[in-house]
Every structure is written in C-alpha cells, then in structure tokens.
C-alpha cells in the first residue's frame, strides 16, 4: 500500500503504472485476508489515480462509495483522506465552492475526532479552493499548514502548501514572493524526484 501511495503524482514519484500494480496487489491481499480497514486507503489511492488520468466519473463514484463504507466502519482517519481526494477532484474540475465544502467536511471530521492527521493537506487544499473564489485571507492558513508539515516532518504535504502559497502571491501580483515559493517547490521536487510536481511547476512558470 505505502509503495502505491508513494508512487502517486500529487505528493510522490508520479509513477502511475507502479502505483496501480502495488495498489491492486494490496487490494487483493486485503480482500483475501478480510482486512476491511485496509481496503479504504487502497481504494482512495486507486480512485485518485483515475482522477489524475482523467477518469473523473469513475473516480467520483468510487470515492463516494468508499467514503460511505468508511462511515459505516467508523474509520475516521480514512474518511478525512476520502474527503480530501473528493475535494481535490472537484478542484481540478473548477468546482471550487463544492471543493471547499468537501475540505470543510474533512476538517470537521478531524476536529470532532480531535485529530491532526491529514489536516495540513486539507487546509492547504481548502485555501487554494478559497483563493480561486477570490478570498484574500488564506495566507495564514497556508503558512500554518506549511509550518505544521515541517515541524512534524510530514513532507508529503509540503508540495501542496508551496503550490498554494505560490498561487496566492501570483494572484496578488507579488511576483517576487511567488517566485520564492516556486523555487522552494522546485527544490523539493528535485530532492524527492517528484516528477509530476516538477512538471506542473515548470509549466506554471
């Protein structure tokens, strides 16, 4: 499972064939061993790949089905992950208000359970969704998400934090600060061989 997640493009190596191989193998093992709790995160990652490959309808259906099952099993941590991936999908479809609602749902689940797991990514994505709706007050949310990720060594959340900060400064017309965050993002991508992050950043630049 973890090799599959590490091979995703949004916060990993961007090697989708490898990700699919490992995630499908993990699903086969989990189903054979009746590991219901293990199936959720595997399906979330698998449907995120469908999203990234442009299979939006299949990804949407799969993520919603998985979220419903996770709610039935009371697996709070994975509910937060599913909400984030649903929001990310909506964000890529330019449905920014609906994306914000999905991220809010994930954060509400986290707050109710008194958990911080996955919250930096939820906050970063929510800030991106809000800035695309014209909200001017998201910088503190992005900086807090970045600082939390750095402090807790949750490096897989850093790309999205830097992307959000760069986009915010670009929309503000602050070229110098935008370039600063883009440089941070490119450095991170080079260090971790994050191919998709590097390509997206280069295209945006």
C-alpha positions as CSV (number, residue, x, y, z in Angstrom):
1,X,0.0,0.0,0.0
2,X,2.6,2.5,1.0
3,X,4.7,2.0,-2.2
4,X,1.5,2.7,-4.1
5,X,0.8,5.9,-2.2
6,X,4.5,6.9,-2.6
7,X,4.1,6.5,-6.4
8,X,1.2,8.9,-6.8
9,X,1.9,12.2,-8.6
10,X,0.2,14.6,-6.3
11,X,2.7,14.0,-3.5
12,X,5.0,11.2,-4.7
13,X,7.0,10.0,-7.6
14,X,4.4,10.3,-10.3
15,X,4.8,6.6,-11.4
16,X,1.2,5.6,-12.1
17,X,1.9,2.1,-13.5
18,X,3.9,1.3,-10.5
19,X,1.3,2.7,-8.2
20,X,-1.5,0.7,-9.9
21,X,0.5,-2.5,-9.6
22,X,1.1,-2.1,-5.9
23,X,-2.3,-0.8,-5.0
24,X,-4.1,-3.6,-6.9
25,X,-1.8,-6.2,-5.2
26,X,-2.6,-4.6,-1.8
27,X,-6.4,-4.8,-2.6
28,X,-6.1,-8.5,-3.5
29,X,-4.3,-9.2,-0.2
30,X,-6.7,-7.2,1.9
31,X,-9.8,-8.8,0.3
32,X,-8.4,-12.3,0.7
33,X,-7.5,-11.7,4.3
34,X,-10.8,-9.8,5.1
35,X,-8.9,-6.7,6.1
36,X,-11.8,-4.3,5.7
37,X,-9.9,-1.4,7.4
38,X,-7.1,-1.8,4.8
39,X,-9.3,-1.6,1.8
40,X,-10.3,2.0,2.3
41,X,-7.0,3.8,1.8
42,X,-6.1,1.5,-1.1
43,X,-9.3,2.3,-2.9
44,X,-8.9,6.0,-2.2
45,X,-5.5,6.0,-3.8
46,X,-6.7,3.9,-6.7
47,X,-9.6,6.3,-7.4
48,X,-7.2,9.3,-7.1
49,X,-5.2,7.7,-9.9
50,X,-8.4,7.5,-12.0
51,X,-8.9,11.2,-11.3
52,X,-5.3,12.1,-12.3
53,X,-5.8,10.1,-15.5
54,X,-8.9,12.0,-16.5
55,X,-11.4,9.3,-15.5
56,X,-13.4,11.7,-13.4
57,X,-16.8,9.9,-13.4
58,X,-15.3,6.7,-12.2
59,X,-13.1,8.4,-9.6
60,X,-16.1,10.4,-8.3
61,X,-18.3,7.3,-8.0
62,X,-15.5,5.2,-6.4
63,X,-14.5,7.8,-3.8
64,X,-18.1,8.4,-2.7
65,X,-18.7,4.6,-2.4
66,X,-15.5,4.3,-0.3
67,X,-16.5,7.3,1.9
68,X,-19.9,5.7,2.6
69,X,-18.2,2.4,3.5
70,X,-15.7,4.1,5.8
71,X,-18.5,5.9,7.6
72,X,-20.2,2.6,8.2
73,X,-17.0,1.2,9.6
74,X,-16.3,4.4,11.7
75,X,-12.8,4.7,10.2
76,X,-12.4,8.4,10.8
77,X,-8.8,8.8,9.6
78,X,-9.6,7.4,6.2
79,X,-12.8,9.4,5.9
80,X,-10.7,12.5,6.1
81,X,-8.5,11.2,3.3
82,X,-11.5,10.5,1.2
83,X,-12.9,14.0,1.7
84,X,-9.6,15.4,0.7
85,X,-9.4,13.4,-2.5
86,X,-13.1,14.3,-3.4
87,X,-12.2,17.9,-2.9
88,X,-9.1,17.6,-5.0
89,X,-11.2,16.1,-7.8
90,X,-13.7,18.9,-7.6
91,X,-10.9,21.5,-7.5
92,X,-9.5,20.1,-10.8
93,X,-12.9,20.4,-12.3
94,X,-13.0,24.1,-11.3
95,X,-15.9,23.4,-8.9
96,X,-14.3,25.5,-6.2
97,X,-17.2,26.0,-3.9
98,X,-18.1,22.3,-3.9
99,X,-14.4,21.6,-3.3
100,X,-14.3,23.9,-0.3
101,X,-17.3,22.1,1.1
102,X,-15.5,18.7,0.8
103,X,-12.4,20.0,2.5
104,X,-14.6,21.6,5.2
105,X,-16.2,18.2,5.8
106,X,-12.8,16.5,6.2
107,X,-11.7,19.2,8.7
108,X,-15.0,18.9,10.6
109,X,-14.4,15.1,11.0
110,X,-10.8,15.8,12.2
111,X,-12.0,18.4,14.7
112,X,-14.7,16.1,16.0
113,X,-12.2,13.3,16.5
114,X,-9.5,15.7,17.8
115,X,-7.1,14.5,15.1
116,X,-4.5,16.4,13.2
117,X,-3.7,13.6,10.7
118,X,-4.0,14.8,7.1
119,X,-5.2,18.3,8.2
120,X,-2.3,20.2,6.7
121,X,-3.3,18.9,3.3
122,X,-7.0,19.6,3.9
123,X,-6.1,23.2,5.0
124,X,-3.8,23.8,2.0
125,X,-6.4,22.5,-0.5
126,X,-9.2,24.5,1.1
127,X,-7.1,27.6,1.0
128,X,-6.4,27.0,-2.7
129,X,-10.1,26.5,-3.4
130,X,-10.9,29.7,-1.5
131,X,-8.3,31.8,-3.2
132,X,-9.8,30.7,-6.5
133,X,-13.1,32.1,-5.3
134,X,-11.4,35.4,-4.5
135,X,-10.9,35.0,-0.8
136,X,-8.0,37.3,0.3
137,X,-7.4,35.9,3.8
138,X,-5.9,32.5,3.2
139,X,-2.2,33.1,3.7
140,X,-2.2,32.4,7.4
141,X,-4.0,29.0,6.8
142,X,-1.4,28.1,4.2
143,X,1.6,29.2,6.4
144,X,0.1,27.2,9.3
145,X,-0.2,24.1,7.2
146,X,3.3,24.5,5.9
147,X,4.7,25.0,9.4
148,X,2.8,22.0,10.8
149,X,4.1,19.8,8.0
150,X,7.7,21.0,8.6
151,X,7.5,20.6,12.4
152,X,6.0,17.1,12.2
153,X,8.2,16.0,9.2
154,X,5.1,15.3,7.1
155,X,7.0,16.1,3.9
156,X,4.3,14.6,1.6
157,X,2.1,17.6,2.4
158,X,4.7,20.3,1.6
159,X,4.2,20.5,-2.2
160,X,0.6,21.5,-1.9
161,X,1.4,24.1,0.7
162,X,4.1,25.7,-1.5
163,X,1.7,25.4,-4.5
164,X,-1.0,27.3,-2.6
165,X,1.4,30.0,-1.4
166,X,2.8,30.5,-4.9
167,X,-0.7,30.7,-6.4
168,X,-1.8,33.2,-3.8
169,X,1.1,35.5,-4.4
170,X,0.7,35.2,-8.2
171,X,-3.0,36.3,-7.8
172,X,-1.9,39.2,-5.6
173,X,0.6,40.3,-8.3
174,X,3.5,39.8,-5.9
175,X,6.0,38.3,-8.4
176,X,9.0,38.1,-6.1
177,X,7.2,36.2,-3.4
178,X,5.5,33.9,-6.0
179,X,9.0,33.1,-7.4
180,X,10.3,32.4,-3.9
181,X,7.6,29.8,-3.3
182,X,8.0,28.3,-6.8
183,X,11.8,27.9,-6.1
184,X,11.0,26.2,-2.8
185,X,8.6,23.9,-4.6
186,X,11.1,23.1,-7.4
187,X,13.9,22.4,-4.9
188,X,11.6,20.0,-3.0
189,X,10.6,18.3,-6.3
190,X,14.3,17.9,-7.3
191,X,15.3,16.5,-3.9
192,X,12.5,13.9,-3.9
193,X,12.3,13.2,-7.6
194,X,8.7,14.3,-7.6
195,X,8.3,14.2,-11.4
196,X,4.7,15.4,-11.7
197,X,5.2,18.2,-9.2
198,X,8.3,19.3,-11.1
199,X,6.5,19.2,-14.4
200,X,3.4,21.1,-13.1
201,X,5.7,23.8,-11.6
202,X,7.7,24.2,-14.8
203,X,4.6,24.5,-16.9
204,X,3.1,27.1,-14.5
205,X,6.4,29.1,-14.6
